[in-house]
C-alpha cells in the first residue's frame, strides 16, 4: 500500500510503498477513505511530542471501511464504515481504566503516534476504538469529527453550565464546536491571532457573537473559555476574561510554556484545567448530538501525496475549517 511515512521528527513525510498491516484477533483492517490533518500531527512531526513510534504513519482522524476482521471481533462486520480516533488502545486493567477514566490509561496507545495511523491506504485498528459513522456524513466531512469534534466536545463539557464561551484559536475544532454551542443556547466569542481578519470573518459567518484578536479583551466577561491554540501566553489572558468562578479549559495535547501571572487573576475560584485524550462515551454522545444539530464541517481537500502541503497550510494558519487527505 501507499503511505506517507515519518522516518525522523522535524523532517518531511515520505511517500512509500509498505506492506498492508496485519491484524490480531481483536482488530479490524480498514481501507482508508479519508483522514483529516490535525494540529496534533504537527506536534508529532515537529518534535513537540517525544518518542513516537518510528518509522510512523501519522493521522488519527480516519474514515474507512472494514475489509477484514480478527476472529474475536464482535462489534463490527465487513463493509461497516468506521471512524478511528486518537485513542487507539487501553489496557482495561489499570486503576484509571477500572475507575472509568480510560482516557488516562497508563498503558494507552495512540493512533498516528505510537500506532500507525491513517495517512495510508489501510490501517489496523482495535474494534473497541472504531466508531460506526452515521449516514448523512460524506467521508471527507466526517473525518474532522474524529478529533477536532470529539476533543472539542469533551472540552465544552468541561465548561459546566456556562452560557457565554470564549474560543481562543478558531480552527477545525472551534468551527465544529460553535455549532454545538449554538444548539445548546450558548453565545460564542471567537479569538484569533492578531491580524487574522479572515479567521474573524469565518467565525462571525458561523454565528460568533463577537470576534477579535487574542490580545483583546472581550466586550463582556465570559463564563468560560476554551484554548485551542497551543500558546501558553493565552492562559493569563483567558483567566482575566472569565468571571469569578469561571473555567478556562486547555484543549490541546501540547502547549508552549505558560508564563507566570499574578495570583489575583486565578483567585475568586476561577478554574484552570486541561483535557487529555477522549473515551468511548465521548464518541457515542458526540455523534448523537452532531446528528441533531446537525454539525457541518468546512474542509480543504488534498490527495495523500500532498500531505506535506496540507501540514504546511495548517502550520501557517491558512486552513479555514479542516484539511483532509482523500485517499
TAQUI-V15871 format. One record per residue. RES is the residue in three letters. SS is DSSP state (2 for helix, 1 for strand, 0 for the rest). PSI is psi in radians with two decimals (NA if undefined). OMEGA is omega as a letter, one per 20 degrees, with the letter a starting at -180 (none if undefined). Layout:
res->RES ss->SS psi->PSI omega->OMEGA
res->RES ss->SS psi->PSI omega->OMEGA
This chain:
res->UNK ss->0 psi->2.78 omega->r
res->UNK ss->1 psi->2.49 omega->r
res->UNK ss->1 psi->2.61 omega->r
res->UNK ss->1 psi->2.14 omega->a
res->UNK ss->1 psi->2.34 omega->r
res->UNK ss->1 psi->1.98 omega->r
res->UNK ss->0 psi->-0.43 omega->r
res->UNK ss->0 psi->2.35 omega->r
res->UNK ss->0 psi->2.63 omega->a
res->UNK ss->0 psi->0.40 omega->r
res->UNK ss->0 psi->2.73 omega->r
res->UNK ss->0 psi->2.74 omega->r
res->UNK ss->0 psi->2.68 omega->r
res->UNK ss->1 psi->2.35 omega->r
res->UNK ss->1 psi->2.10 omega->a
res->UNK ss->1 psi->2.80 omega->r
res->UNK ss->1 psi->2.12 omega->r
res->UNK ss->0 psi->2.88 omega->r
res->UNK ss->0 psi->2.54 omega->r
res->UNK ss->0 psi->2.36 omega->a
res->UNK ss->0 psi->2.55 omega->r
res->UNK ss->0 psi->2.84 omega->a
res->UNK ss->0 psi->2.71 omega->r
res->UNK ss->0 psi->-3.03 omega->a
res->UNK ss->0 psi->-0.44 omega->a
res->UNK ss->0 psi->0.14 omega->a
res->UNK ss->1 psi->2.84 omega->r
res->UNK ss->1 psi->2.64 omega->r
res->UNK ss->1 psi->2.19 omega->a
res->UNK ss->1 psi->2.23 omega->r
res->UNK ss->1 psi->2.01 omega->a
res->UNK ss->1 psi->2.30 omega->r
res->UNK ss->1 psi->-0.65 omega->a
res->UNK ss->1 psi->2.62 omega->r
res->UNK ss->1 psi->2.07 omega->r
res->UNK ss->1 psi->2.73 omega->a
res->UNK ss->1 psi->2.13 omega->a
res->UNK ss->0 psi->2.69 omega->r
res->UNK ss->2 psi->-0.50 omega->r
res->UNK ss->2 psi->-0.60 omega->r
res->UNK ss->2 psi->-0.73 omega->r
res->UNK ss->2 psi->-0.74 omega->a
res->UNK ss->2 psi->-0.64 omega->r
res->UNK ss->2 psi->-0.86 omega->a
res->UNK ss->2 psi->-0.68 omega->a
res->UNK ss->0 psi->-0.04 omega->r
res->UNK ss->0 psi->0.16 omega->r
res->UNK ss->0 psi->-0.63 omega->r
res->UNK ss->0 psi->2.15 omega->a
res->UNK ss->0 psi->2.80 omega->r
res->UNK ss->0 psi->0.83 omega->r
res->UNK ss->0 psi->2.80 omega->r
res->UNK ss->0 psi->2.28 omega->r
res->UNK ss->0 psi->2.40 omega->i
res->UNK ss->0 psi->2.73 omega->a
res->UNK ss->1 psi->2.44 omega->r
res->UNK ss->0 psi->1.94 omega->a
res->UNK ss->0 psi->3.11 omega->r
res->UNK ss->0 psi->2.19 omega->a
res->UNK ss->0 psi->0.37 omega->r
res->UNK ss->0 psi->1.31 omega->a
res->UNK ss->1 psi->2.34 omega->r
res->UNK ss->1 psi->2.29 omega->r
res->UNK ss->1 psi->-3.04 omega->a
res->UNK ss->1 psi->2.34 omega->r
res->UNK ss->1 psi->2.11 omega->a
res->UNK ss->1 psi->-0.16 omega->r
res->UNK ss->1 psi->2.53 omega->a
res->UNK ss->1 psi->2.47 omega->r
res->UNK ss->0 psi->2.82 omega->a
res->UNK ss->0 psi->-0.18 omega->r
res->UNK ss->0 psi->0.20 omega->r
res->UNK ss->0 psi->2.24 omega->a
res->UNK ss->0 psi->-0.41 omega->a
res->UNK ss->0 psi->-0.37 omega->a
res->UNK ss->0 psi->2.81 omega->r
res->UNK ss->0 psi->2.89 omega->r
res->UNK ss->0 psi->2.40 omega->r
res->UNK ss->0 psi->-0.23 omega->r
res->UNK ss->0 psi->2.42 omega->r
res->UNK ss->1 psi->2.21 omega->a
res->UNK ss->1 psi->2.78 omega->r
res->UNK ss->1 psi->2.44 omega->a
res->UNK ss->1 psi->2.09 omega->a
res->UNK ss->0 psi->-3.00 omega->a
res->UNK ss->0 psi->-0.89 omega->a
res->UNK ss->1 psi->2.00 omega->a
res->UNK ss->1 psi->-0.27 omega->a
res->UNK ss->1 psi->2.43 omega->r
res->UNK ss->0 psi->2.70 omega->a
res->UNK ss->0 psi->-0.51 omega->a
res->UNK ss->0 psi->-0.03 omega->a
res->UNK ss->0 psi->-0.31 omega->a
res->UNK ss->0 psi->2.99 omega->a
res->UNK ss->2 psi->-0.63 omega->a
res->UNK ss->2 psi->-0.77 omega->r
res->UNK ss->2 psi->-0.78 omega->a
res->UNK ss->2 psi->-0.44 omega->a
res->UNK ss->0 psi->0.21 omega->r
res->UNK ss->0 psi->0.33 omega->r
res->UNK ss->0 psi->0.99 omega->a
res->UNK ss->2 psi->-0.39 omega->r
res->UNK ss->2 psi->-0.28 omega->r
res->UNK ss->2 psi->0.26 omega->a
res->UNK ss->0 psi->2.33 omega->a
res->UNK ss->0 psi->-0.35 omega->a
res->UNK ss->0 psi->0.42 omega->a
res->UNK ss->0 psi->2.64 omega->r
res->UNK ss->1 psi->2.60 omega->a
res->UNK ss->1 psi->2.29 omega->a
res->UNK ss->1 psi->2.31 omega->r
res->UNK ss->0 psi->0.25 omega->r
res->UNK ss->0 psi->-1.13 omega->r
res->UNK ss->0 psi->-0.06 omega->r
res->UNK ss->1 psi->2.57 omega->r
res->UNK ss->0 psi->2.49 omega->a
res->UNK ss->0 psi->-2.57 omega->a
res->UNK ss->0 psi->0.16 omega->r
res->UNK ss->0 psi->1.02 omega->a
res->UNK ss->1 psi->3.01 omega->a
res->UNK ss->0 psi->-0.39 omega->r
res->UNK ss->1 psi->2.68 omega->r
res->UNK ss->1 psi->2.53 omega->r
res->UNK ss->1 psi->2.42 omega->a
res->UNK ss->1 psi->2.53 omega->r
res->UNK ss->1 psi->2.25 omega->a
res->UNK ss->2 psi->-0.48 omega->a
res->UNK ss->2 psi->-0.45 omega->a
res->UNK ss->2 psi->0.67 omega->r
res->UNK ss->1 psi->1.82 omega->a
res->UNK ss->1 psi->2.27 omega->r
res->UNK ss->1 psi->2.38 omega->a
res->UNK ss->0 psi->2.20 omega->a
res->UNK ss->0 psi->2.59 omega->r
res->UNK ss->0 psi->2.69 omega->a
res->UNK ss->0 psi->-0.26 omega->r
res->UNK ss->0 psi->1.93 omega->r
res->UNK ss->0 psi->2.71 omega->a
res->UNK ss->2 psi->-0.85 omega->a
res->UNK ss->2 psi->-0.48 omega->r
res->UNK ss->2 psi->-0.47 omega->a
res->UNK ss->2 psi->-0.55 omega->a
res->UNK ss->2 psi->-0.81 omega->a
res->UNK ss->2 psi->-0.29 omega->r
res->UNK ss->2 psi->-0.37 omega->a
res->UNK ss->2 psi->-0.24 omega->r
res->UNK ss->0 psi->-0.99 omega->r
res->UNK ss->2 psi->-0.73 omega->r
res->UNK ss->2 psi->-0.87 omega->a
res->UNK ss->2 psi->-0.80 omega->r
res->UNK ss->2 psi->-0.67 omega->r
res->UNK ss->2 psi->-0.73 omega->r
res->UNK ss->2 psi->-0.76 omega->r
res->UNK ss->2 psi->-0.67 omega->r
res->UNK ss->2 psi->-0.73 omega->r
res->UNK ss->2 psi->-0.68 omega->r
res->UNK ss->2 psi->-0.53 omega->a
res->UNK ss->2 psi->-0.27 omega->a
res->UNK ss->0 psi->0.01 omega->r
res->UNK ss->0 psi->-2.28 omega->a
res->UNK ss->0 psi->0.27 omega->a
res->UNK ss->0 psi->2.44 omega->r
res->UNK ss->0 psi->-0.13 omega->r
res->UNK ss->1 psi->1.86 omega->a
res->UNK ss->1 psi->2.31 omega->r
res->UNK ss->1 psi->2.46 omega->r
res->UNK ss->1 psi->1.99 omega->a
res->UNK ss->1 psi->1.97 omega->a
res->UNK ss->0 psi->1.77 omega->a
res->UNK ss->0 psi->1.39 omega->r
res->UNK ss->0 psi->-2.43 omega->a
res->UNK ss->2 psi->-0.82 omega->a
res->UNK ss->2 psi->-0.82 omega->a
res->UNK ss->2 psi->-0.63 omega->a
res->UNK ss->2 psi->-0.36 omega->r
res->UNK ss->2 psi->-0.78 omega->a
res->UNK ss->2 psi->-0.58 omega->a
res->UNK ss->2 psi->-0.55 omega->r
res->UNK ss->2 psi->-0.68 omega->r
res->UNK ss->2 psi->-0.69 omega->r
res->UNK ss->2 psi->-0.78 omega->r
res->UNK ss->2 psi->-0.70 omega->r
res->UNK ss->2 psi->-0.57 omega->a
res->UNK ss->0 psi->0.10 omega->r
res->UNK ss->0 psi->0.40 omega->a
res->UNK ss->0 psi->2.69 omega->r
res->UNK ss->1 psi->2.41 omega->a
res->UNK ss->1 psi->2.31 omega->r
res->UNK ss->1 psi->2.11 omega->a
res->UNK ss->1 psi->2.33 omega->r
res->UNK ss->1 psi->2.20 omega->r
res->UNK ss->1 psi->3.01 omega->r
res->UNK ss->0 psi->2.60 omega->a
res->UNK ss->0 psi->2.35 omega->r
res->UNK ss->0 psi->-0.04 omega->a
res->UNK ss->0 psi->1.25 omega->a
res->UNK ss->2 psi->-0.60 omega->r
res->UNK ss->2 psi->-0.75 omega->r
res->UNK ss->2 psi->-0.67 omega->r
res->UNK ss->2 psi->-0.68 omega->r
res->UNK ss->2 psi->-0.66 omega->r
res->UNK ss->2 psi->-0.79 omega->r
res->UNK ss->2 psi->-0.76 omega->r
res->UNK ss->2 psi->-0.64 omega->r
res->UNK ss->2 psi->-0.42 omega->r
res->UNK ss->0 psi->0.10 omega->r
res->UNK ss->0 psi->0.21 omega->r
res->UNK ss->0 psi->2.42 omega->r
res->UNK ss->0 psi->-0.53 omega->a
res->UNK ss->1 psi->2.58 omega->r
res->UNK ss->1 psi->2.36 omega->r
res->UNK ss->1 psi->-3.09 omega->a
res->UNK ss->1 psi->2.80 omega->a
res->UNK ss->0 psi->-0.24 omega->r
res->UNK ss->0 psi->-0.11 omega->a
res->UNK ss->0 psi->2.62 omega->r
res->UNK ss->0 psi->2.49 omega->r
res->UNK ss->0 psi->2.79 omega->a
res->UNK ss->0 psi->-0.24 omega->r
res->UNK ss->0 psi->2.72 omega->a
res->UNK ss->0 psi->2.60 omega->a
res->UNK ss->1 psi->2.61 omega->r
res->UNK ss->1 psi->-0.55 omega->a
res->UNK ss->1 psi->2.85 omega->r
res->UNK ss->1 psi->2.53 omega->r
res->UNK ss->1 psi->2.22 omega->r
res->UNK ss->1 psi->1.90 omega->r
res->UNK ss->0 psi->-0.56 omega->r
res->UNK ss->0 psi->2.41 omega->a
res->UNK ss->0 psi->0.89 omega->a
res->UNK ss->0 psi->1.87 omega->a
res->UNK ss->0 psi->-0.48 omega->r
res->UNK ss->0 psi->-0.32 omega->a
res->UNK ss->2 psi->-0.33 omega->a
res->UNK ss->2 psi->-0.90 omega->r
res->UNK ss->2 psi->-0.63 omega->r
res->UNK ss->2 psi->-0.73 omega->r
res->UNK ss->2 psi->-0.69 omega->r
res->UNK ss->2 psi->-0.66 omega->r
res->UNK ss->2 psi->-0.37 omega->a
res->UNK ss->2 psi->-0.28 omega->a
res->UNK ss->1 psi->2.70 omega->a
res->UNK ss->1 psi->2.88 omega->r
res->UNK ss->1 psi->2.35 omega->a
res->UNK ss->1 psi->-0.02 omega->a
res->UNK ss->1 psi->2.88 omega->a
res->UNK ss->1 psi->2.34 omega->r
res->UNK ss->1 psi->2.13 omega->a
res->UNK ss->1 psi->2.16 omega->r
res->UNK ss->1 psi->1.95 omega->a
res->UNK ss->0 psi->-0.23 omega->a
res->UNK ss->0 psi->2.79 omega->r
res->UNK ss->0 psi->-0.30 omega->r
res->UNK ss->0 psi->2.51 omega->r
res->UNK ss->0 psi->2.54 omega->r
res->UNK ss->0 psi->2.88 omega->a
res->UNK ss->0 psi->2.44 omega->r
res->UNK ss->0 psi->2.19 omega->a
res->UNK ss->0 psi->2.80 omega->r
res->UNK ss->0 psi->2.63 omega->r
res->UNK ss->0 psi->2.73 omega->a
res->UNK ss->0 psi->2.48 omega->a
res->UNK ss->2 psi->-0.51 omega->a
res->UNK ss->2 psi->-0.39 omega->r
res->UNK ss->2 psi->-0.19 omega->r
res->UNK ss->0 psi->-0.48 omega->a
res->UNK ss->0 psi->3.07 omega->a
res->UNK ss->0 psi->0.61 omega->r
res->UNK ss->0 psi->0.53 omega->r
res->UNK ss->0 psi->2.64 omega->a
res->UNK ss->1 psi->2.30 omega->r
res->UNK ss->1 psi->2.15 omega->a
res->UNK ss->1 psi->2.87 omega->r
res->UNK ss->1 psi->2.87 omega->r
res->UNK ss->0 psi->2.30 omega->a
res->UNK ss->0 psi->1.97 omega->r
res->UNK ss->0 psi->-2.57 omega->a
res->UNK ss->0 psi->3.04 omega->r
res->UNK ss->0 psi->3.09 omega->a
res->UNK ss->2 psi->-0.56 omega->r
res->UNK ss->2 psi->-0.69 omega->r
res->UNK ss->2 psi->-0.79 omega->a
res->UNK ss->2 psi->-0.80 omega->a
res->UNK ss->2 psi->-0.82 omega->a
res->UNK ss->2 psi->-0.65 omega->a
res->UNK ss->2 psi->-0.84 omega->a
res->UNK ss->2 psi->-0.49 omega->r
res->UNK ss->2 psi->-0.85 omega->a
res->UNK ss->2 psi->-0.55 omega->a
res->UNK ss->2 psi->-0.64 omega->r
res->UNK ss->2 psi->-0.60 omega->a
res->UNK ss->2 psi->-0.55 omega->a
res->UNK ss->2 psi->-0.93 omega->i
res->UNK ss->0 psi->2.54 omega->r
res->UNK ss->0 psi->2.34 omega->r
res->UNK ss->0 psi->2.47 omega->a
res->UNK ss->0 psi->2.44 omega->r
res->UNK ss->0 psi->2.26 omega->a
res->UNK ss->1 psi->2.68 omega->r
res->UNK ss->1 psi->2.14 omega->a
res->UNK ss->1 psi->2.50 omega->r
res->UNK ss->1 psi->2.51 omega->r
res->UNK ss->1 psi->2.78 omega->a
res->UNK ss->2 psi->-0.74 omega->a
res->UNK ss->2 psi->-0.28 omega->r
res->UNK ss->2 psi->0.44 omega->a
res->UNK ss->2 psi->-0.68 omega->r
res->UNK ss->2 psi->-0.61 omega->r
res->UNK ss->2 psi->-0.71 omega->r
res->UNK ss->2 psi->-0.72 omega->r
res->UNK ss->2 psi->-0.70 omega->r
res->UNK ss->2 psi->-0.70 omega->r
res->UNK ss->2 psi->-0.71 omega->r
res->UNK ss->2 psi->-0.75 omega->a
res->UNK ss->2 psi->-0.62 omega->a
res->UNK ss->2 psi->-0.11 omega->r
res->UNK ss->0 psi->0.51 omega->a
res->UNK ss->0 psi->0.20 omega->r
res->UNK ss->0 psi->2.12 omega->r
res->UNK ss->0 psi->2.10 omega->a
res->UNK ss->0 psi->-2.16 omega->a
res->UNK ss->1 psi->2.51 omega->r
res->UNK ss->1 psi->2.40 omega->a
res->UNK ss->1 psi->2.25 omega->r
res->UNK ss->1 psi->2.24 omega->r
res->UNK ss->1 psi->2.06 omega->a
res->UNK ss->0 psi->NA omega->none
